[in-house]
Amino acid sequence: MSNSSPRITREKKTIEAMLRIYCRLHHGSRGTLCAPCSELLSYARQRLESCPFQEEKPACNRCQVHCYRRSKQEQVKLTMRAAGPRMLHRHPILSLFHFLDKFREPPTLKKKR
């Protein structure tokens, strides 16, 4: 992992946990992610690394900057719908933080001159 802020590091753990649950449910994987889920995880990590807000990052659905391509946004939404209800049981701390992140005030992006 690179020099990510604690917030981004936690986001990476959350999306990985969700993808593992989703992949197991929908693709039958055990232990490792299938190729499409692995690719989505890699994409999500890359996008998190380049998030302009870092530690102040709100939940993606409340953010004014949409980093993900539309197709990837849809894939993540499907993943969250399937994995979300199971996260509370399997990863209660990550679930709690993810829930609380929804209440973060979205920061505004400073305009470049």
Backbone torsions as a table, in degrees:
resi	resn	phi	psi	omega
1	MET	NA	151.2	-179.1
2	SER	-89.0	-161.8	-177.3
3	ASN	-83.4	53.0	-179.0
4	SER	-73.1	153.5	173.3
5	SER	-70.8	159.9	178.3
6	PRO	-56.5	-36.1	179.5
7	ARG	-63.2	-45.4	-179.4
8	ILE	-68.8	-39.2	177.4
9	THR	-59.6	-42.8	178.6
10	ARG	-66.0	-38.8	177.2
11	GLU	-61.2	-41.2	178.7
12	LYS	-62.7	-41.8	178.0
13	LYS	-64.3	-39.6	-178.5
14	THR	-65.8	-48.2	-178.5
15	ILE	-66.0	-35.0	177.6
16	GLU	-66.1	-43.7	178.7
17	ALA	-60.8	-43.4	179.2
18	MET	-64.4	-42.3	179.1
19	LEU	-65.8	-36.5	178.0
20	ARG	-64.0	-42.4	177.8
21	ILE	-64.2	-48.0	-179.1
22	TYR	-59.7	-47.9	-177.0
23	CYS	-63.1	-39.6	178.3
24	ARG	-64.7	-42.5	-179.7
25	LEU	-68.3	-44.3	-170.8
26	HIS	-99.8	-23.3	-177.5
27	HIS	-120.8	0.0	176.4
28	GLY	69.6	17.9	-178.6
29	SER	-72.2	150.5	176.4
30	ARG	-133.8	112.5	176.4
31	GLY	91.4	-49.7	-179.9
32	THR	-119.2	155.7	178.5
33	LEU	-81.5	149.6	173.6
34	CYS	-70.1	170.7	-176.4
35	ALA	-59.4	-49.2	-179.9
36	PRO	-62.5	-39.3	179.1
37	CYS	-70.1	-37.1	176.9
38	SER	-64.0	-40.6	177.9
39	GLU	-64.3	-42.0	178.8
40	LEU	-64.9	-39.5	177.3
41	LEU	-62.7	-44.6	178.8
42	SER	-61.2	-43.3	178.5
43	TYR	-62.3	-45.7	-179.2
44	ALA	-62.4	-42.9	178.4
45	ARG	-60.8	-43.7	179.3
46	GLN	-61.6	-44.3	-179.6
47	ARG	-66.3	-38.5	177.7
48	LEU	-64.3	-39.5	178.7
49	GLU	-60.9	-35.0	-176.4
50	SER	-96.7	10.6	178.7
51	CYS	-60.4	126.4	-178.2
52	PRO	-69.8	-14.3	-175.5
53	PHE	-97.6	-22.3	-179.9
54	GLN	45.3	-111.3	-173.5
55	GLU	-64.4	-26.1	179.7
56	GLU	-90.4	5.9	-175.9
57	LYS	-54.3	127.0	174.1
58	PRO	-85.8	180.0	171.4
59	ALA	-61.8	141.5	-174.9
60	CYS	-55.0	-36.9	-177.9
61	ASN	-71.7	-10.4	177.4
62	ARG	-107.1	1.7	-175.0
63	CYS	-84.4	145.9	177.5
64	GLN	-82.0	-17.0	178.4
65	VAL	-105.7	119.3	179.0
66	HIS	-101.5	102.8	-172.9
67	CYS	-77.2	-29.3	-174.1
68	TYR	-84.0	142.6	169.4
69	ARG	-61.8	152.1	-177.0
70	ARG	-52.8	-44.2	-178.3
71	SER	-63.3	-39.4	179.5
72	LYS	-71.7	-36.0	175.5
73	GLN	-57.2	-45.1	-179.2
74	GLU	-64.1	-41.2	178.5
75	GLN	-62.2	-42.7	-179.6
76	VAL	-67.2	-38.7	177.0
77	LYS	-60.6	-44.4	177.7
78	LEU	-61.3	-42.6	179.3
79	THR	-60.6	-46.4	-177.6
80	MET	-67.5	-37.4	177.4
81	ARG	-62.7	-40.0	-178.5
82	ALA	-77.4	-42.2	-173.8
83	ALA	-87.9	-28.6	-174.8
84	GLY	-48.6	-53.9	-179.2
85	PRO	-62.2	-27.0	-178.6
86	ARG	-85.7	-19.2	-177.9
87	MET	-62.3	-39.7	-177.5
88	LEU	-57.5	-39.4	179.9
89	HIS	-76.3	-43.5	-173.9
90	ARG	-86.3	-30.8	-177.5
91	HIS	-140.0	70.3	-173.2
92	PRO	-61.9	-37.4	-178.5
93	ILE	-69.4	-46.9	177.2
94	LEU	-60.2	-38.8	179.0
95	SER	-62.9	-43.4	179.5
96	LEU	-61.7	-47.9	179.2
97	PHE	-63.2	-40.7	179.2
98	HIS	-62.2	-40.8	177.4
99	PHE	-63.4	-46.8	-179.3
100	LEU	-65.1	-31.5	179.3
101	ASP	-62.2	-24.2	179.0
102	LYS	-66.3	-19.2	-178.9
103	PHE	-95.8	-1.7	177.2
104	ARG	-64.8	140.0	175.7
105	GLU	-73.8	124.6	179.8
106	PRO	-66.4	125.9	178.1
107	PRO	-73.1	162.0	175.9
108	THR	-99.7	145.5	-179.9
109	LEU	-82.6	129.2	178.8
110	LYS	-71.8	134.7	-179.3
111	LYS	-76.8	142.0	176.5
112	LYS	-79.3	146.5	178.8
113	ARG	-92.6	NA	NA
